[in-house]
Amino acid sequence: MTQKIARPTSADAAAEHRRLVIWTSTMIAIAITLVVGIVLAAPSDGDTLEATQLNDMGMPVIDTPGWTHGTTAAGPVEVVGSSWDMGQVPLNVAVRPAWELRNTGDQPVTLGQPHPEVREGCCPGPLTLDTTALAPGETTTLTFELSMHPGMDGPHDLAVHVPITSADGTEQLTVDVVGDFR
């Protein structure tokens, strides 16, 4: 006895096609929902900048965003990562870019009072050095605070100059920082 296999009709094919389209559309919708959920849950740049303390004006101090690059030297004092590029920085927070100055020579050096040069923008806070005398191989940290509020937004470009006095005379060390406060 032979059994006949029913051939699909065009109505059956159309129904199967509709089921396939519905299934594919559903899978695409689920995938899009998952991707959107992942993107919305991912931290934004603002979320990763956590306050570490409050400054004297009551603004939260955040880790300085961005990265450093370049090397500069004056006499035997060298700075690796001499230029800060902070990228976009939120308003109403304080950042404290910092540089490590190292005496790479074989004689002591004296560091003079650092002074800023505002090339664009405004308002660096007081510049500080941990120490002004460096023996060979010693380091010190140079830092200052930047905090901008509405009306002070936009690009800021600052240079910081530090006189370096060694046995060979006095030279000027320069480090830089740029950021776009928004």
C-alpha positions, 0 to 999 in steps of 0.5 A: 500500500502506498501512502500519498504525501500531500503537496503544499498548496499556495495557501499553505506556502503563504501561511508558512511565509507569514509565520517566517516573517513574523518569527524573523520580525520578532527576533529582530525586535528582541535584538534591537530591544537588547541592544538599546538596553545595553547602550542605555545601561552603559556608563556615559563619560559623565557617569565615570567621573566620580567626585572624590571630595569637595573643594573650598567653593563646595564643588565636587572634585573629580578625577581629572579626565583625559590623558597625558602625552609628550615629554618635556625637559628644562635642564635636568628636570623632565616631565613624562606626560607633559600635556594634559588633554582633558577632552570634555569636562563637565561644568560645576566640578573641579579637576586637578591636573598634575605633573610629576617633575623628576630631576634626572641629573646628578646635581640638585636643582631648585624650582621657582614659583610656577606661573600660568599662561592663559592661552584661551579661556581663564581662571587657573587656581593657585599652582602648587609644588610639593617641594622646590628642591630636588636632589638627583633622582627625586620627584615633586608634583605640580598641580592646580585646580580648574573649575568652571561654571556656566558663563565660563564654558568652552575651550580652555588652553593653559600653559604652566611655566616653572623656572628650573635653576641648576648649576648650569643656570636657569631654564623654564620648564613648560607643561600644558593642559587643554579642556572643553568645559560644557 
